[in-house]
Each structure stands twice: as C-alpha cells, then as structure tokens.
Amino acid sequence: MSKHTKSIRTTLFALTLLGAAACAPELGGTGDPGAPDAGTFVAPDAEVCDEAVAITFEQRQVTPDIMLVLDKSGSMGEPLVNGSSTSKWDVMRNAMASIVANNGANVNFGLMMFPSNNDCGVSDPNVTPALNNVGPILNQMNNTGPSGRTPTHQSLQKARDYFDGQPVNPDGRIVILATDGLPVCSSINQSVDVIESLVQRSIKTYVLGFGFGNADVSGMLEMAIAGGTNQLYSADSPDELNLALDSILGDVTIPSCEFALQQTPSNADDINVVINGVELNRDDPNGWAYDEATKTITLNGAACESVQTGGTDGIEVDLGCEGAIID
C-alpha cells in the first residue's frame, strides 16, 4: 500500500492551508507551527510522513483606485419616474453610498462631481481616493444639489490630471462616469479624446447612462467603446442602477493570484501546486512561480484565470518529500 506525501489543501480564497494525509514537518526556529511566520518549513523524511499539519497563508488583497465622476447638472434634479418625488440625484446618492460602503474596505474610492458651479465649471476631486471613504463621499453629495450644465470632457480631464499627479496603483486605476445626458459644454469627440488618453495610461473608463429612457445613446456608446470596456452600462430605475454598479465593481475587483506563505519552505523545490487535480509546472506561463524573498506563490496565465473566474474548486499545495510516493 502506498501513501502520498504531505498534501496541504485549501478551498479557494480561504486563509488556512490544511494538511491532508500529511507529512509531519520540522520547523526551524522556535515558532509554533500553527502561527504566522512560524519558522522554516523543513521537508520531512519520507519514512516519517504520517501526520497532518496546518500552515497559514494570505491571499494578497487587490485595492484599486476608482474615481467616481458624477453628473450633478440641473437635469439630475428631475424625478427618475414621472410623478415621483425622488430625484435622479437622490437615487444616485443612495446607490453610491451603498456601493462605497459595501466595497470601501478593498477599494480606494474618490469623488468628482460636475459642474462645480451653475454653468460649466469643473474642479479638482471633491474627495481623493482612499479606503473606507463612504463618510466623506456621502457628506459631499449631501451638501450639494443639481444645477448647471454638463462639462463632461473637462471633468474627465480633471480626473486624468489627478491620476497623473499620483503614483501608479499596480492594482488598477479606474474612472466610473455616471451621467444622465450627453455633454453640453463640449462635444462627444472631445470626451472620447480624453477617455482615449486615459486608456493610454491604462485607466479604463466605465460609462453609465442613468435615466436615459428611450433617448439616443449612440454618443454614450462611443465613449464606452473608447473607455476600453466595450460596454455601455445603463439604468432607468434604482434597482437597475445598483445592478449596473455591482457589475462594474465585479469586473474591477477581481481576486488576486498571489498567495503569501506564512512559513518558509527550506527548499522551494519541495513545493508542488495542484488545481482541480492537475499539477502545475513551476515557472510556466500557465503554471506558477515562487518568490523566496516574499514567500509568495503567484499563479500565471490559465491558472490565474481559473482563480479569478471561479473555475476551480480549490488549490492544493504539496510541501516536502518532493512529491514522492511512500511505499
């Protein structure tokens, strides 16, 4: 009868790797095997592989920057539905409060409202991107109201200028443009030009048309295509607005493919990674890599995609005995 060496399995996105039919490891140093940074994980002797062990790790959190560029022109003061006492601005404010509250722990949200006056004025961000920003964002939205016209491309320029002045966030930089009408203080082409310049900086623009009803949205679609998403999001009710924002956030906040081990394998050659029963090759475009300096396993290519799309039931990491079978 044969028995595989220590197999450490985790359900996707869990924070603990659990040993299964595992080898008993030796730990260098004096740390507790179950505690973070518990020392060096030493590959055990194949003849004593007979116990289970728990090893903790963390999936790196992705925290992108999202600038909410919101239209607060005079038409946003109109009711979303004829006869309703609730304005489009009220609906937008409630939806933004919800999306920022629900996602603000992992997303750096910022806010830019336009116009900044009763005409075509624009300003720097009302709230700069940061985590847990629902209070400042809601405070700004509560203390203003719809007025003025629609300086779309000028506001997008301000968003671009802000990002140009900040360090690039490797987790992504995003603009969400939410508006109930086409540009008034400029042209569609000017807005498209600015959106394309954002894409050149690896900043996508998600375009959300709100309360358009049966109006022509071809100009909005041009902006959406230029923004790199190839999709115009639209909403004509509070529920549709919430669904559109959830869809955008789902596209932006994809899971990380980096997993930091909190114990150190004495020999990186002892690590094996298995997804859905298939062993992956190390340093392969569709396999995995290990950074000894940071103790991080990074999934590549198709392996990473399977994690981000939920196409796997779990990840299995084997440490010790170099994957040998014990007789």
Residue pairs with C-beta under 8 A, 6 or more apart in sequence:
2 325
2 326
2 327
3 21
3 49
3 50
3 325
3 326
4 21
4 318
4 323
4 325
4 326
5 22
5 23
5 46
5 49
5 318
5 320
5 321
5 322
5 323
5 324
5 325
5 326
6 19
6 21
6 22
6 23
6 24
6 25
6 44
6 49
6 53
6 318
6 319
6 320
6 321
7 19
7 20
7 21
7 22
7 316
7 318
8 17
8 18
8 19
8 20
8 22
8 53
8 55
8 316
8 317
8 318
8 319
9 17
9 18
9 20
9 314
9 315
9 316
9 317
10 16
10 17
10 18
10 57
10 314
10 315
10 316
10 317
11 313
11 314
12 307
12 310
12 312
12 313
12 314
12 315
13 59
13 255
15 56
15 57
15 58
15 59
16 54
16 55
16 56
16 57
17 54
17 55
17 56
17 57
17 317
18 52
18 54
19 51
19 52
19 53
19 54
19 55
20 52
21 52
22 49
22 51
22 52
22 53
23 43
23 44
23 46
23 48
23 49
23 50
23 51
23 53
23 320
23 321
24 44
24 48
24 49
24 50
24 51
24 53
25 33
25 41
25 42
25 43
25 44
25 53
25 319
25 320
26 42
26 44
27 33
27 38
27 39
27 40
27 41
27 42
27 263
28 39
28 40
28 42
28 264
28 266
29 38
29 39
29 40
30 39
31 37
31 38
31 39
31 263
32 38
33 53
33 54
33 55
33 263
34 54
34 56
35 56
36 56
36 262
37 262
37 263
38 262
38 263
39 263
39 264
40 263
40 264
40 265
40 266
41 55
41 261
41 263
41 264
41 265
41 266
41 319
41 320
42 266
42 320
43 265
43 266
43 267
43 270
43 319
43 320
43 321
43 322
44 320
44 321
46 321
46 324
46 326
47 326
49 320
49 321
49 326
55 261
55 262
55 263
55 319
56 262
56 263
57 259
57 260
57 261
57 262
58 259
58 260
58 262
59 255
59 256
59 258
59 259
59 260
60 256
60 258
60 259
60 260
60 296
61 106
61 256
62 106
62 171
62 172
62 253
62 254
62 255
62 256
63 106
63 107
63 108
63 131
63 169
63 171
64 107
64 108
64 169
64 171
64 172
64 173
64 174
64 252
64 253
65 107
65 108
65 110
65 129
65 163
65 166
65 169
65 171
65 172
65 173
65 174
66 107
66 108
66 109
66 110
66 129
66 174
66 175
66 176
66 252
67 110
67 111
67 112
67 125
67 129
67 159
67 162
67 163
67 173
67 174
67 175
67 176
68 96
68 109
68 110
68 111
68 112
68 137
68 176
68 178
69 112
69 114
69 155
69 156
69 159
69 175
69 176
69 177
69 178
70 92
70 96
70 111
70 112
70 113
70 114
70 141
70 178
70 179
71 113
71 114
71 150
71 152
71 178
71 179
71 180
71 181
71 210
72 89
72 113
72 114
72 115
72 144
72 145
72 146
72 147
72 148
73 114
73 115
73 146
73 147
73 148
73 149
73 150
73 180
73 181
73 184
74 146
74 147
74 148
74 149
75 88
75 146
75 180
75 181
76 87
76 88
76 89
76 92
76 146
76 180
77 87
77 88
77 89
77 145
77 146
77 147
78 87
78 88
78 211
79 85
79 86
79 87
79 88
80 86
80 87
80 88
80 91
80 211
80 236
80 237
80 238
81 237
87 146
88 146
88 180
88 210
88 211
89 145
89 146
91 238
91 241
92 178
92 210
92 241
93 138
93 141
93 142
94 238
95 238
95 241
95 242
95 245
96 111
96 137
96 138
96 141
96 245
97 134
97 137
97 138
97 141
98 242
99 242
99 245
99 246
99 249
100 107
100 109
100 133
100 134
100 137
100 138
101 134
103 109
103 249
103 253
104 131
104 132
104 133
104 134
105 131
105 132
106 131
106 253
107 131
107 249
107 252
107 253
108 129
108 130
108 131
108 133
108 169
109 127
109 129
109 130
109 133
109 134
109 137
110 125
110 127
110 128
110 129
110 130
110 133
110 162
111 125
111 126
111 127
111 133
111 136
111 137
111 140
111 141
112 123
112 124
112 125
112 126
112 155
112 158
112 159
112 162
113 126
113 140
113 141
113 144
114 122
114 150
114 151
114 152
114 154
114 155
115 121
115 122
115 147
115 148
115 149
115 150
115 151
115 155
115 185
116 122
116 123
117 147
117 148
118 147
118 148
119 148
119 149
119 185
120 148
120 149
120 150
120 151
120 154
120 184
120 185
121 148
121 151
122 151
122 154
122 155
122 157
122 158
123 158
124 158
124 161
124 162
125 158
125 159
125 162
126 140
127 133
127 136
127 137
127 140
128 162
149 184
149 185
150 179
150 181
150 182
150 183
150 184
150 185
151 183
151 184
151 185
151 186
152 177
152 179
152 182
152 183
152 185
152 186
152 191
153 183
153 186
153 187
153 190
153 191
153 193
153 194
154 185
154 186
156 175
156 177
156 191
156 194
156 195
156 198
156 205
157 194
159 175
159 198
160 194
160 197
160 198
160 201
160 203
163 173
163 198
163 201
163 203
164 201
168 202
172 252
173 201
173 202
173 203
174 203
174 204
174 205
174 206
174 252
175 198
175 203
175 204
175 205
175 206
175 227
176 205
176 206
176 208
176 245
176 248
177 205
177 206
177 207
177 208
177 223
177 227
178 208
178 210
179 207
179 208
179 209
179 210
179 220
180 209
180 210
180 211
180 212
181 212
182 188
182 219
182 220
183 190
183 191
183 219
188 219
188 222
188 223
191 223
192 222
192 223
192 226
195 205
195 223
195 226
195 227
196 226
198 204
198 205
198 227
199 205
199 226
199 227
199 228
204 227
204 228
204 229
205 223
205 224
205 226
205 227
205 228
205 229
206 224
206 227
206 229
206 233
206 248
206 251
206 252
207 220
207 223
207 224
207 227
207 229
207 232
207 233
208 233
208 234
208 235
208 241
208 244
208 245
208 248
209 217
209 220
209 232
209 233
209 234
209 235
210 234
210 235
210 236
210 241
211 235
211 236
212 220
212 234
212 236
213 236
217 232
217 234
220 232
220 234
221 232
224 230
224 231
224 232
224 233
229 251
233 244
233 247
233 248
234 240
234 244
235 241
235 243
235 244
254 308
255 307
255 308
257 298
257 299
257 300
257 303
257 304
257 307
257 308
258 296
258 297
258 298
258 299
259 296
259 297
259 298
259 299
259 315
260 294
260 295
260 296
260 297
261 295
261 296
261 297
262 295
263 295
264 295
265 271
265 319
268 290
268 292
269 322
270 319
270 320
270 321
270 322
271 282
271 290
271 297
271 317
271 318
271 319
272 279
272 317
272 318
272 319
272 323
273 279
273 280
273 282
273 287
273 288
273 297
273 299
273 303
273 315
273 316
273 317
273 318
274 280
274 315
274 316
274 317
274 318
275 299
275 303
275 306
275 307
275 312
275 314
275 315
275 316
276 306
276 312
276 313
280 286
280 287
280 288
280 299
280 303
281 287
281 288
282 288
282 289
282 290
283 289
284 300
284 301
285 300
285 301
286 300
286 301
286 302
286 303
287 299
287 300
287 301
287 303
288 297
288 298
288 299
288 300
288 303
289 297
289 298
289 300
290 296
290 297
290 298
291 298
297 317
298 304
299 307
305 311
306 312
307 315
